[in-house]
Amino acid sequence: MTDRIQIAPSILSVNLGHLASSLDSIKNADYVHIDVMDGHFTPNLTFGPEMVRACKGMTDLPLDVHLMITNPDETIDWYIDAGADLITVHYETASHLNRVIEHIKSRGVRAGVVLNPSTPVCMLENIIDDVDVVMLMSVNPGFSGQSFIEGTIAKLETLAALCRAHGVSPLIEVDGGISPKTIERVVAAGANLLVAGSAVFGAEDPASMVDELRRMGEGVLAGNRE
């Protein structure tokens, strides 16, 4: 596991009329998180490859593209061509998950798998050795500002144990309800890449909130090493 906490602010919480300035306000983050929703897998319709392309031209941060769509097998290359640096696809939507992961990596992009809150960690048994990232949804996909699902903590612990059993160290990402109230518990349970939308972009100073979240998370890691 990494000894560093990474923060990925989600543009789902941004006023798109001020996208460039919003991205500029989080230059100290580690990734920009882009939630792609198709209105089928999720009850919301958000961004497509053109948003990825636009963000690529506005920031030097790597783009963490989260595909919440029913047909990732058919559309992965759209997002790679648009500039994605990391792509995560939902276990629940990929008909041929191993093939999708292999294809993403063959294009020089980091590849990950996402689990919805009700999907158990055991479903990763046959893919955990092949992914760069595992993301756990700590809210149901669809909208920003939802409350953190408490069962995520036990699920993170199960995921960390699975990684140890396989001798692998993918980034463990959590998306949903991450704030100063929750970050310490998710890091203690094994997470090291945290998606934060409203907590960051709703703050008076987004950059300071990024620093604060990272500081809190790394404080937990430092305590674990003592």
Contacts in CASP RR format, 6 or more apart in sequence:
PFRMAT RR
TARGET T0000
AUTHOR 0000-0000-0000
METHOD contacts of the structure
MODEL  1
MTDRIQIAPSILSVNLGHLASSLDSIKNADYVHIDVMDGHFTPNLTFGPE
MVRACKGMTDLPLDVHLMITNPDETIDWYIDAGADLITVHYETASHLNRV
IEHIKSRGVRAGVVLNPSTPVCMLENIIDDVDVVMLMSVNPGFSGQSFIE
GTIAKLETLAALCRAHGVSPLIEVDGGISPKTIERVVAAGANLLVAGSAV
FGAEDPASMVDELRRMGEGVLAGNRE
1 160 0 8 1.000
1 163 0 8 1.000
1 169 0 8 1.000
1 172 0 8 1.000
1 190 0 8 1.000
1 192 0 8 1.000
2 169 0 8 1.000
2 171 0 8 1.000
2 192 0 8 1.000
3 221 0 8 1.000
3 225 0 8 1.000
4 192 0 8 1.000
4 218 0 8 1.000
4 221 0 8 1.000
5 187 0 8 1.000
5 192 0 8 1.000
5 193 0 8 1.000
5 194 0 8 1.000
5 213 0 8 1.000
5 214 0 8 1.000
5 217 0 8 1.000
5 218 0 8 1.000
5 221 0 8 1.000
6 30 0 8 1.000
6 31 0 8 1.000
6 171 0 8 1.000
6 192 0 8 1.000
6 193 0 8 1.000
6 194 0 8 1.000
6 214 0 8 1.000
7 29 0 8 1.000
7 30 0 8 1.000
7 31 0 8 1.000
7 194 0 8 1.000
7 196 0 8 1.000
7 200 0 8 1.000
7 210 0 8 1.000
7 213 0 8 1.000
7 214 0 8 1.000
8 29 0 8 1.000
8 30 0 8 1.000
8 31 0 8 1.000
8 32 0 8 1.000
8 33 0 8 1.000
8 64 0 8 1.000
8 173 0 8 1.000
8 193 0 8 1.000
8 194 0 8 1.000
8 195 0 8 1.000
8 196 0 8 1.000
9 26 0 8 1.000
9 29 0 8 1.000
9 32 0 8 1.000
9 33 0 8 1.000
9 195 0 8 1.000
9 196 0 8 1.000
9 197 0 8 1.000
9 200 0 8 1.000
9 201 0 8 1.000
9 206 0 8 1.000
9 210 0 8 1.000
10 33 0 8 1.000
10 34 0 8 1.000
10 35 0 8 1.000
10 144 0 8 1.000
10 175 0 8 1.000
10 195 0 8 1.000
10 196 0 8 1.000
10 197 0 8 1.000
10 200 0 8 1.000
11 19 0 8 1.000
11 22 0 8 1.000
11 23 0 8 1.000
11 32 0 8 1.000
11 33 0 8 1.000
11 34 0 8 1.000
11 35 0 8 1.000
11 47 0 8 1.000
11 51 0 8 1.000
11 55 0 8 1.000
11 201 0 8 1.000
12 33 0 8 1.000
12 35 0 8 1.000
12 46 0 8 1.000
12 143 0 8 1.000
12 144 0 8 1.000
12 197 0 8 1.000
13 144 0 8 1.000
13 145 0 8 1.000
13 197 0 8 1.000
13 198 0 8 1.000
13 200 0 8 1.000
13 201 0 8 1.000
13 202 0 8 1.000
14 22 0 8 1.000
14 201 0 8 1.000
15 22 0 8 1.000
19 54 0 8 1.000
19 55 0 8 1.000
19 58 0 8 1.000
20 58 0 8 1.000
22 201 0 8 1.000
22 206 0 8 1.000
23 32 0 8 1.000
23 55 0 8 1.000
23 58 0 8 1.000
23 59 0 8 1.000
23 61 0 8 1.000
24 58 0 8 1.000
24 59 0 8 1.000
25 206 0 8 1.000
25 207 0 8 1.000
26 32 0 8 1.000
26 61 0 8 1.000
26 200 0 8 1.000
26 206 0 8 1.000
26 207 0 8 1.000
26 210 0 8 1.000
27 59 0 8 1.000
27 60 0 8 1.000
27 61 0 8 1.000
27 207 0 8 1.000
28 207 0 8 1.000
28 210 0 8 1.000
28 211 0 8 1.000
29 61 0 8 1.000
29 200 0 8 1.000
29 210 0 8 1.000
30 61 0 8 1.000
30 62 0 8 1.000
30 193 0 8 1.000
31 61 0 8 1.000
31 62 0 8 1.000
31 63 0 8 1.000
31 64 0 8 1.000
31 85 0 8 1.000
31 86 0 8 1.000
31 193 0 8 1.000
32 55 0 8 1.000
32 59 0 8 1.000
32 61 0 8 1.000
32 62 0 8 1.000
32 63 0 8 1.000
32 64 0 8 1.000
33 64 0 8 1.000
33 66 0 8 1.000
33 175 0 8 1.000
33 195 0 8 1.000
33 197 0 8 1.000
34 47 0 8 1.000
34 51 0 8 1.000
34 52 0 8 1.000
34 55 0 8 1.000
34 63 0 8 1.000
34 64 0 8 1.000
34 65 0 8 1.000
34 66 0 8 1.000
34 84 0 8 1.000
35 46 0 8 1.000
35 47 0 8 1.000
35 66 0 8 1.000
35 68 0 8 1.000
35 142 0 8 1.000
36 46 0 8 1.000
36 47 0 8 1.000
36 48 0 8 1.000
36 51 0 8 1.000
36 52 0 8 1.000
36 65 0 8 1.000
36 66 0 8 1.000
36 67 0 8 1.000
36 68 0 8 1.000
36 69 0 8 1.000
36 79 0 8 1.000
37 44 0 8 1.000
37 45 0 8 1.000
37 46 0 8 1.000
37 47 0 8 1.000
37 68 0 8 1.000
37 69 0 8 1.000
37 141 0 8 1.000
37 142 0 8 1.000
38 45 0 8 1.000
38 68 0 8 1.000
38 69 0 8 1.000
38 70 0 8 1.000
38 71 0 8 1.000
39 45 0 8 1.000
40 69 0 8 1.000
40 70 0 8 1.000
41 68 0 8 1.000
41 69 0 8 1.000
41 70 0 8 1.000
41 90 0 8 1.000
41 92 0 8 1.000
41 93 0 8 1.000
41 141 0 8 1.000
42 68 0 8 1.000
42 141 0 8 1.000
42 142 0 8 1.000
43 142 0 8 1.000
43 143 0 8 1.000
44 142 0 8 1.000
44 143 0 8 1.000
48 78 0 8 1.000
48 79 0 8 1.000
49 78 0 8 1.000
49 79 0 8 1.000
49 81 0 8 1.000
49 82 0 8 1.000
50 82 0 8 1.000
52 63 0 8 1.000
52 65 0 8 1.000
52 79 0 8 1.000
52 82 0 8 1.000
52 83 0 8 1.000
52 84 0 8 1.000
53 82 0 8 1.000
53 83 0 8 1.000
55 63 0 8 1.000
56 63 0 8 1.000
56 82 0 8 1.000
56 83 0 8 1.000
62 85 0 8 1.000
62 86 0 8 1.000
63 83 0 8 1.000
63 84 0 8 1.000
63 85 0 8 1.000
63 86 0 8 1.000
64 85 0 8 1.000
64 86 0 8 1.000
64 88 0 8 1.000
64 173 0 8 1.000
64 195 0 8 1.000
65 79 0 8 1.000
65 84 0 8 1.000
65 86 0 8 1.000
65 87 0 8 1.000
65 88 0 8 1.000
66 88 0 8 1.000
66 114 0 8 1.000
66 135 0 8 1.000
66 175 0 8 1.000
66 195 0 8 1.000
67 75 0 8 1.000
67 76 0 8 1.000
67 79 0 8 1.000
67 87 0 8 1.000
67 88 0 8 1.000
67 89 0 8 1.000
67 90 0 8 1.000
67 93 0 8 1.000
68 90 0 8 1.000
68 93 0 8 1.000
68 114 0 8 1.000
68 141 0 8 1.000
68 142 0 8 1.000
69 75 0 8 1.000
69 93 0 8 1.000
70 93 0 8 1.000
71 93 0 8 1.000
72 89 0 8 1.000
72 90 0 8 1.000
72 93 0 8 1.000
72 94 0 8 1.000
72 100 0 8 1.000
73 94 0 8 1.000
73 95 0 8 1.000
73 96 0 8 1.000
73 99 0 8 1.000
73 100 0 8 1.000
76 87 0 8 1.000
76 89 0 8 1.000
76 100 0 8 1.000
76 103 0 8 1.000
76 104 0 8 1.000
77 107 0 8 1.000
79 87 0 8 1.000
80 87 0 8 1.000
80 104 0 8 1.000
80 107 0 8 1.000
80 109 0 8 1.000
84 109 0 8 1.000
85 109 0 8 1.000
85 110 0 8 1.000
86 109 0 8 1.000
86 110 0 8 1.000
86 111 0 8 1.000
86 112 0 8 1.000
86 132 0 8 1.000
86 133 0 8 1.000
87 104 0 8 1.000
87 109 0 8 1.000
87 110 0 8 1.000
87 111 0 8 1.000
87 112 0 8 1.000
88 111 0 8 1.000
88 112 0 8 1.000
88 113 0 8 1.000
88 114 0 8 1.000
88 133 0 8 1.000
88 135 0 8 1.000
88 173 0 8 1.000
89 97 0 8 1.000
89 100 0 8 1.000
89 101 0 8 1.000
89 104 0 8 1.000
89 111 0 8 1.000
89 112 0 8 1.000
89 113 0 8 1.000
89 114 0 8 1.000
90 113 0 8 1.000
90 114 0 8 1.000
90 115 0 8 1.000
90 116 0 8 1.000
90 141 0 8 1.000
91 97 0 8 1.000
91 113 0 8 1.000
91 114 0 8 1.000
91 115 0 8 1.000
91 116 0 8 1.000
91 119 0 8 1.000
91 123 0 8 1.000
91 124 0 8 1.000
91 127 0 8 1.000
92 115 0 8 1.000
92 116 0 8 1.000
92 119 0 8 1.000
94 100 0 8 1.000
94 113 0 8 1.000
97 113 0 8 1.000
97 127 0 8 1.000
98 126 0 8 1.000
98 127 0 8 1.000
98 130 0 8 1.000
100 111 0 8 1.000
101 111 0 8 1.000
101 112 0 8 1.000
101 113 0 8 1.000
101 127 0 8 1.000
101 130 0 8 1.000
101 131 0 8 1.000
102 130 0 8 1.000
104 110 0 8 1.000
104 111 0 8 1.000
104 112 0 8 1.000
105 111 0 8 1.000
105 132 0 8 1.000
110 132 0 8 1.000
110 133 0 8 1.000
111 130 0 8 1.000
111 131 0 8 1.000
111 132 0 8 1.000
111 133 0 8 1.000
112 131 0 8 1.000
112 132 0 8 1.000
112 133 0 8 1.000
112 134 0 8 1.000
112 135 0 8 1.000
112 170 0 8 1.000
113 124 0 8 1.000
113 127 0 8 1.000
113 131 0 8 1.000
113 133 0 8 1.000
113 134 0 8 1.000
113 135 0 8 1.000
114 134 0 8 1.000
114 135 0 8 1.000
114 136 0 8 1.000
114 137 0 8 1.000
114 175 0 8 1.000
115 121 0 8 1.000
115 123 0 8 1.000
115 124 0 8 1.000
115 134 0 8 1.000
115 135 0 8 1.000
115 136 0 8 1.000
115 137 0 8 1.000
115 155 0 8 1.000
116 137 0 8 1.000
116 140 0 8 1.000
116 141 0 8 1.000
117 136 0 8 1.000
117 137 0 8 1.000
117 138 0 8 1.000
117 139 0 8 1.000
117 140 0 8 1.000
117 149 0 8 1.000
117 151 0 8 1.000
117 152 0 8 1.000
120 155 0 8 1.000
121 155 0 8 1.000
121 158 0 8 1.000
121 159 0 8 1.000
121 162 0 8 1.000
122 162 0 8 1.000
124 134 0 8 1.000
124 159 0 8 1.000
124 162 0 8 1.000
125 162 0 8 1.000
128 134 0 8 1.000
128 162 0 8 1.000
128 163 0 8 1.000
128 166 0 8 1.000
128 168 0 8 1.000
128 170 0 8 1.000
129 166 0 8 1.000
129 168 0 8 1.000
131 170 0 8 1.000
132 170 0 8 1.000
132 171 0 8 1.000
133 170 0 8 1.000
133 171 0 8 1.000
133 172 0 8 1.000
133 173 0 8 1.000
133 193 0 8 1.000
134 159 0 8 1.000
134 163 0 8 1.000
134 170 0 8 1.000
134 171 0 8 1.000
134 172 0 8 1.000
134 173 0 8 1.000
135 172 0 8 1.000
135 173 0 8 1.000
135 174 0 8 1.000
135 175 0 8 1.000
135 193 0 8 1.000
135 195 0 8 1.000
136 152 0 8 1.000
136 155 0 8 1.000
136 156 0 8 1.000
136 159 0 8 1.000
136 172 0 8 1.000
136 173 0 8 1.000
136 174 0 8 1.000
136 175 0 8 1.000
136 191 0 8 1.000
137 175 0 8 1.000
137 176 0 8 1.000
138 148 0 8 1.000
138 149 0 8 1.000
138 152 0 8 1.000
138 174 0 8 1.000
138 175 0 8 1.000
138 176 0 8 1.000
138 177 0 8 1.000
138 178 0 8 1.000
138 182 0 8 1.000
138 186 0 8 1.000
139 145 0 8 1.000
139 146 0 8 1.000
139 147 0 8 1.000
139 148 0 8 1.000
139 149 0 8 1.000
139 175 0 8 1.000
139 176 0 8 1.000
139 177 0 8 1.000
140 146 0 8 1.000
140 149 0 8 1.000
144 197 0 8 1.000
144 198 0 8 1.000
145 176 0 8 1.000
145 177 0 8 1.000
145 197 0 8 1.000
145 198 0 8 1.000
146 176 0 8 1.000
146 177 0 8 1.000
147 177 0 8 1.000
148 176 0 8 1.000
148 177 0 8 1.000
148 178 0 8 1.000
148 179 0 8 1.000
148 181 0 8 1.000
148 182 0 8 1.000
152 174 0 8 1.000
152 186 0 8 1.000
152 189 0 8 1.000
153 185 0 8 1.000
153 186 0 8 1.000
153 189 0 8 1.000
154 189 0 8 1.000
156 172 0 8 1.000
156 174 0 8 1.000
156 186 0 8 1.000
156 189 0 8 1.000
156 190 0 8 1.000
156 191 0 8 1.000
157 189 0 8 1.000
157 190 0 8 1.000
159 172 0 8 1.000
159 190 0 8 1.000
160 172 0 8 1.000
160 189 0 8 1.000
160 190 0 8 1.000
163 169 0 8 1.000
163 170 0 8 1.000
163 172 0 8 1.000
171 192 0 8 1.000
171 193 0 8 1.000
172 190 0 8 1.000
172 191 0 8 1.000
172 192 0 8 1.000
172 193 0 8 1.000
173 191 0 8 1.000
173 192 0 8 1.000
173 193 0 8 1.000
173 194 0 8 1.000
173 195 0 8 1.000
174 186 0 8 1.000
174 191 0 8 1.000
174 193 0 8 1.000
174 194 0 8 1.000
174 195 0 8 1.000
175 195 0 8 1.000
176 195 0 8 1.000
177 196 0 8 1.000
177 198 0 8 1.000
177 199 0 8 1.000
178 186 0 8 1.000
178 194 0 8 1.000
178 195 0 8 1.000
178 196 0 8 1.000
178 197 0 8 1.000
178 199 0 8 1.000
178 213 0 8 1.000
179 196 0 8 1.000
179 198 0 8 1.000
179 199 0 8 1.000
179 213 0 8 1.000
180 199 0 8 1.000
180 212 0 8 1.000
180 213 0 8 1.000
180 216 0 8 1.000
183 194 0 8 1.000
183 213 0 8 1.000
183 216 0 8 1.000
183 217 0 8 1.000
184 216 0 8 1.000
184 217 0 8 1.000
184 220 0 8 1.000
186 194 0 8 1.000
187 194 0 8 1.000
187 216 0 8 1.000
187 217 0 8 1.000
187 220 0 8 1.000
187 221 0 8 1.000
188 220 0 8 1.000
188 224 0 8 1.000
194 213 0 8 1.000
196 209 0 8 1.000
196 210 0 8 1.000
196 213 0 8 1.000
199 209 0 8 1.000
199 213 0 8 1.000
200 206 0 8 1.000
200 209 0 8 1.000
200 210 0 8 1.000
200 213 0 8 1.000
202 209 0 8 1.000
203 209 0 8 1.000
END
